[in-house]
């Protein structure tokens, strides 16, 4: 959906604007607007052009979901269109107007540009407006576009054309509802992924805390036995207990912060507590199970990082390598760089692929990078993925070495 919003939506808007412009020129040249004998003819033409432009002003902006401005703007345009149609019907069948103006029907069309614009309004209202206003406005806009052919005549083929317009309006509303439901389903999937990632993150921290608490108990027991015979060794053991306790409390606060207000699913996936120490094995196994070779480059001291940082870095590398295997067409080499700076742990995984495999996309339904983005963001870091400058695909991660504890 993101790619549709990024590329499909602007392309569709440009195509619709070009179509409306061409149809507007055709309307004017064919004499298809309602005219009056006298000086009101140019005003009528300008009014119909203004209506077409007004419809474009409704569907052209990028409205937010449940936008409050969209129903108001759509209601104004639809009211103006309906008023014009009913006024046209009254003038065509009514008495002569004052001032020597006589109403007469034009031989051409009723405003094809406005028709396309109103169909766009139907789509956008069905896609973005709140449910109740959307239902009312889709009905009224569909009525407005269906009545447009009756501006010329109410007999002959024009009622049939009006019925065709009603079907087009129904199709436009259906398309808007489809994209609305698809976006809602994706949001639910993303929420599920985030909940599962939080649960997995919490389980990692639980294992970390259990490990340190066990160590604290063992060290406390040892300190008790050596306290009388070697007080200096007991002091060292107490210092280790203090450090382990401080790390455990910090990790516990992180877990509470991640899970606050969240109901983690009990069925969320469990995974081993792997970190940077396991990266050589991960990269080696990757190279040994296919024709793509991976090479690991490390820089800086990587031994004293918090477990949430090292485990998150491991997961990012693992997901990136999995995506290379599944999606990178023509890839032969993968470079994994892990760099420690005074404040950040930087991870970059880049391949030399020529693009994605046929029928596949880097944004696969598992939402692996989406969940990792949530995980990394919870630690105060950033994660980005996209095409590399010299080709291939690059995944970049930056995590503060304190695991976000200073925030």
N, C-alpha and C positions, 0 to 999 in steps of 0.2 A: 504493500500500500504506500510505503514511503516513496518508492520509485515512481509509482503512478502519480502521486502528488507532486514529485519533483520534476517529472518530464511530461507525463500524460496530460496533466491538468493545464499547464501553459499552452501546450500544443492544441488541445481541444478549444481553449479560449481563443487562440489566434484563428483557428479554422472557423469558429462560430462568428467571430467579428468580421472576417473576410466575407463569409456567406451573407451576413446581415448587410454589409456594405453593398455587395453586388445586388442583392434583392431590393435594397432601398433605391439604388439607381434605376433598377428595372421598374419599380413602382412609379417613380417620378416620370420616367420616359413613357410609360404606358398610359399615363393619365389615370392611374388607379386610385387616386385619393378623391375623397368627396370634395366636390367643388360647388361654388355658388356663383351665380351670374352676378357680377359686380366686383367689388374690390376684396371680397372675403376669400377668394380662391387661394392666393399665396399664403394667407394665414392658415387655411386648412392644411396646406401642404406642410408648412412649418410645424403645425401641431402634430401631425402624424409622424414626422421625422423625430420630433421631441419624444413622442411615446416610445418609438423604437430605441432611441438612445437611453431613455429611462429604464427600459427593461434590461439593457446591457449593464447599466450602472448597478442593478440589483444583483445579477449573477456573476459579474466580473470580479468583485473583491473576494479575498480569501476569508470567508466568514468562519468564526469559531463554532463548534458544536453548541447547539442551544443558544445561538446568538439572539440577543434582544433587539438589535437593530434590524436584522433581516426581516422578521415579520412585519415591522412597521413600514419599511421601504417597499416590500412586496405589496402590502395592503394599499398603499398610496397609488402605486402603478396600476394595480388591478382595478381599483375604483375608477381611475381616470380612463382606462380602456373600456370598462363597462359603460361608463357615462357617455363616452364617445359613440359607442355602438348603439345604445338606446336613443341617443340624440339623433344619430343618423337615421334610424328607423322612423322616428317621429317626423323628421324633416322630409324624408322621402314620401311619406304618406300624408303629410299635414298640409295646412294652408300656406299660401304665399307669405313670405317674411316681409316685415316693414322695410322701408327704404328702397324699394325696388329690387330687393334680392329675391330670387326665386330658387327654391331647392330643386336640384336635379341629380340623377345618379350618374356616376362616371362609368364609362364603358369598360374600364380595365379591371384592376385587382383591388383588393381591400386592404392591403398593407402586409405583404409577405415578410418584410423585415420585422415588423412587430410580431408576427406569428412565431417566427423563430425565437425572438427574444422572450416571449411569454412561455414557450416550451422550456427555455433555459431557466426561467423563474420557477416553473413547476419542479424541475430537477433539483435545483439548489434548495428550495424550501423543503422538499421531501428528504433531502440529504442532511440538512444542517439545522432546521428550525426545531423548536421544542415540539413534542408530539401533538398536543392539542392545537396550537396555532398552525402547525404543519397540516393537520387534517382539514381545518377550515380553509386555509389559504390554497391548498392544492385543489380543493373542490371549486373555490371561486375562480382561481386562475384557469383551471380546466374549462369552466363555463365561459370565461372571457375569451379564450382562444377558440373555443368551439363556435361562438357567436360571430366571429370576425367575418366569415363569408356572407352573413346576412346583412352586412352594411350595404351591399350592392343590391341584393334582391332576396326575397323570401320564397321565391318560386323557382321552378326549373331544377337545375343540378346543384344549386347552392346549398340547400339543406343536406344533400348527400355529402358535399365537401365538408360541411360543418360536422357531420357524424365522423368523417375521417379525421378531422382535427381532434375530436374527442378521443378517438383511439390513440392518436399520437400523444395527447396529453397523458392518457393512462399509461402508455409505454414509458414516457419520460418520468412519471411518478414512480413507476415500478423500478426503473433503473436507479433513481435516487435512493429508494428504500433498500435496494440490493447493496449498494455501496455503504449505506448507513449500517446495515446489519453486519456486513463484512468487517467494517471498522470496529464495531462493538465486539464481535467475536475475537478479533485480534487483541483488543484491549484486555479481554478476559484471559486470553492465553498468556499475555505478558504478565498479568497479575499473578497467574498461577506459577509462571516461571520465577517471578520475584519471590513469591512465598516459598517455593521449593529451595531457591538459592539461599534464602535467609535460614531455612531449617538446616540445610547442609552446612552453612557457615557456623551455625550454632553448635552443630554436632562436632565440627572440627575443634571449636573452642572448648567444648565439653571434654574431648579427649585430651586436649592440651592441659586443661585444669586438672583432670584426673591424674595425668602423668606427674605434674608438679606437686600435687598434694601427696601422692604416694612417696615422692622423693623427700618431701618435707618430713613425713612421718619417719622414714628410714633414717634420715639425718638426725632427727631429734632423738631417736632411740640410740644411735651411735654416740651422740654428744653426751647423753646421760651416762653411758658406760665409761667414756674417757675423761669425763670432767674431773674426777678425783686424781687420776694418774697423770694426765697431760692437759692442764687447763688451756694452754695455747692452742692445742688442736681442737678443743671444744669451742674456743672463740671462733676459729676458722669455720667450724661446722655451723655455728650460729649465724655467721655472716652469710653463708650460702643459703641457710634457711630464710634469712631476711630477704635476700634477692629473689629467691623463688616465690616467697609469699607476695612480694611487691608485683612481680610479673603476673602471678595468678589473679590478684585483685584487679590489675589493669585489664587483663583479658576478660574477667567477669564483667567489668563495667562496659567493655565493648560489646559483649554478648547481650547485656540488658539493653544497651542503646540500639542495637540492631533489631531486637525482637520486641521492643516496646510498642504496644498497640497492634502487634501482628499476631495472627493465629497460624502458627506453622503447621502444615499438614503432617500428620503422623506417618504418612506414606511417602514422605519426601525421600529421595535417594540418599543412601549412605555411601561414603567413599573413604578410602584410607587417608590418613593424615600424612600426605607426601609434601616435600618441600624442595628447596634448591639442591639439597644433597642428593636427591633422586633424579635430578635432571640428566646427568650423564647416562644413567641407565635408560631413561625415557627416550633420549635422542638416539642412543645406540640401538634400542629395540626398533625404533622407527626405521632406521637405515637398514636393519637386517631383515625387514619384512616386505620389501618392495624394491622398485628400481629408482626410487627417489632417495638421494643421500642428504642427510642432515649433519650439520657441523655446529658444535657448541663453542661459543667464545665467552669467556667471563673476564671481568675486570673489577678489581676492588675486593675488599674483605667482605665475604658473604656469610660468615659463621655466626654472627651475633644478632641477626635480624629477628624480630618477633615472628611467632609461628603463623599469625594471620597474614603477614606479608609474604613469607616464603611459600605458604600453601596457595595463596592467591596467584603468585607468580607461576608456580607449577601448573595450576589449572589453566592459566592463559596459554602457556606453551603447549600443553596437552591439547586444548581445543584448537589452537592454530594448526598444529600438526595434523590433527584429525581432518580439518577443513582442506588442507593441502592434499591429503590422500583422496578425499572424496570429490573435490571440486576443481582442483588446479590442473587444467589440460596442458600437457606438454612439459610439466615441471620435472626437472632433473636434480635440482639442488635447493636446499633450504638452509638458510643461515639463521642461527639463534644467538642473539647477543644479550647478555645479562651484565649490566653495569651498575656498580654501587658508587654513588656520589655521597658527599657529606650529608645530604638531606633526602636523597631520593634513591629508589631502586628502579632502574630503567630496564625494560624488556622489549626487544624487537624481534619479531619472527617474519622473515621475508622469503618468498619463493621466486623462482624465475619462470613461472608458468606463462603461457600465452593468453590465458583467459579461462573462462569456466568451461567445464565439460558440457557437451550438448545435453539439453534437457534438465540441466542443474543450475542452481544459483548459489552464490556464496551465502545468501540469507536463507538458510534452510529452515524447515519447520521446527527443528528442535530448539531454536532460539538460544543456542549455546552462548554466543557472544553477548546476547541481550542480558542473560543472567549474570555473566561475568562482569558486564558493565555495572550492574546493580551492586555486585559484590565489591568491585574496586571503588566505586563511588562511595560506598558506606565506610571505606577506610580513608577517604579523603584524596583518592587518586583519580586518574583519568585513563580511559581505554578508547582507542580509535582503531578502525580497520578500513582499508580501502586500497585502490590501485597504487602501486609504487611509481615513483617518478620515472624510473627506467624500465617499467614493466613489472609483471608479476603482481603479487598481493602482499601487503604489509600489515601486520598487527602490532601496534605500539601500546605499551602500558607504562605508566609512571605512578609509583606509589611512594608516599612519604615513609622513610625508614622507621619512623616511630609508630607506624600503623594508624595514623590519624589521632594519636592520643593527645597531641597538643592542641587539638581543635577545641 
